[in-house]
Amino acid sequence: MKRHNEYLPVLGKLYDDTPKAVFAAIALSLSFIDIEGRGWEQAVTRLKAEWLALYNNGIVPQRPPRMNKEDL
């Protein structure tokens, strides 16, 4: 089931045409910017933190998975 948020209209048809795996690759690639040398785990931590921020601000309805203290 696809859920929508206020960011989807910005992408328009691109959202419909882009596989989820491509969005995941782009998200990791972008979250890796400026943290070179700290590894992919730090990039994933940044993604989790951003998801939590989006959820807490009512931008996405999906609650992120529970985060560990080191993720905060």
RAZI-V815394 format. One record per pair of residues at least 12 apart in sequence whose ideal C-beta (glycine too) atoms are under 6 Angstrom apart, sorted by the first residue. I is the first residue (numbers start at 0). J is the second residue. Records with the same first field share a line. If there is no record, write none. Layout:
BEGIN
I->J, J
END
This chain:
BEGIN
2->60
4->58, 59
26->46
27->42
30->42, 45, 46
44->70
47->66, 70
50->63
51->63
END
